Amino acid sequence: MKLLKRLLILGVAVVVLGAGALFVYHFFLKDEEPRLSFEARDEQASDPSDDTTATDDTSASDETIAPDATAVGVDGTWTVTTGTEAGYRATEILFGADAVAVGRTEEVTGSIDISDTSVTAGSFTVDVTTFESDQDNRDNQFRSRIMETDEFPTSTFELTGPLDFGALPADGETLTVSATGRLTLHGVTNEVTFDVEARINAGNIEIVGSIPVHFADYEIDDPSGGPAQVGEDGEVEFLLVLAHAPA
């Protein structure tokens, strides 16, 4: 009888602790990080509490820095500038609750070449060692066990076919086109095709999109660890802000 009572007490304790852990998880869980998008960027730019908008963002309306691309033309090389972000997004199940893991970095370099209304070439490099999410433990797992950034510190994308937008959009107008290129993650390269949205905004060219990623295709081991269970797929997100390089 005493043994049965102890087992019952232990069972209740486990249930209580599990419920407590779930409560703590939900209490401290941040709202899902919004996707990289033009809408989110415009909202951030219009937020007066964001001190970086006026000082650091080259898409601000300073005509001496970012002339109107619709007036001067778009031919030439466009390079990554302030406001660019790249990230990952994957669904987690933690203590039986769904969550979305999101990591971001601004450490992106690269450029595109434009002739008339077509992007004829483009390549970008992301410093994977600088990704940060809202959880330090997740970041440590991401850098060590999952992406092995000591061995594979960067990821790259290279356009393999032209992007023809058909027409030069008016300032603020958004166009959508399909892109094909080589994506390298975790030292493995695959050809990918995905849609991007592009616009001219305050003299810069901005491109936003996401690329589906099946982890096994890039020899990325099961990202699940501890109480967090992650599916077999995720995605790479990006928002590129590009400034016209001097001729």
C-alpha positions, 0 to 999 in steps of 0.5 A: 500500500505504501508503495502504491501511494508513493507511485501515485504521488510520483505520478501526480508530481510528474503531471504537475511538473509537466503542466508547469513546464508547459505553462512556463513555456507558453508564458515566456514564448514570444509571438511568432516572428513575422515573415520578412516582407515589404509590409513588415519593412514598411511598418518598421520604417514608419515606426517612430520608435525605431531609431535605426530607421532614420539614421541607418536605413539607406532606403530613407528618402535622401535623394543624394544617397538613393536617386530615383531609379525610375528616373536614372535607369536600373542598368548596372550593378546593385549591391547589398546595403543596409536593411538586408536580412536573411533567416530560417524558419522551421516548425517546432513541437515543444512540450506538445505545443506548436511553435515556429523557430526563427533565426535572423542575420543582417550579415549578407553580402552580394550583388545583382547585375541588371540590363534593361528589365532583366537581372542577368547575374546575381550571387549572395553570401550569408554568414551563418555563424551570426544567426540569432533567434529568441533562444540562446540554447537553440542558437547554440544547437544551430551553430554546433550540432545542426549547421556545424558552422565551424566547418561551414560558416557561410551559405551562398546562392547564385542565380543560374538564369536571368530574371526578366521582369518584363517592365520597369515598375513604378516606384513602390509597385511590386512585381513577382517572378520565378528565380532559379539558382544554386543554393549551398547550405551545410556545404551541399549545393542544390538547384532551387526554383522559387518565387520572388517579389521585387520593387523599387523603393526610394531609389533602392531595389528590394527583393523578398522571398523564401526557399523551401528546404528539405533538411536531408537534401543538404545532409543536415541531421535531424534538428530535433533535440531535447524536448523540441521536435522539428520536422523534416523541412524548413525554409530560408527567408530573405529580404534584399535591399540593393543600392546602385553601385557607382558606374 
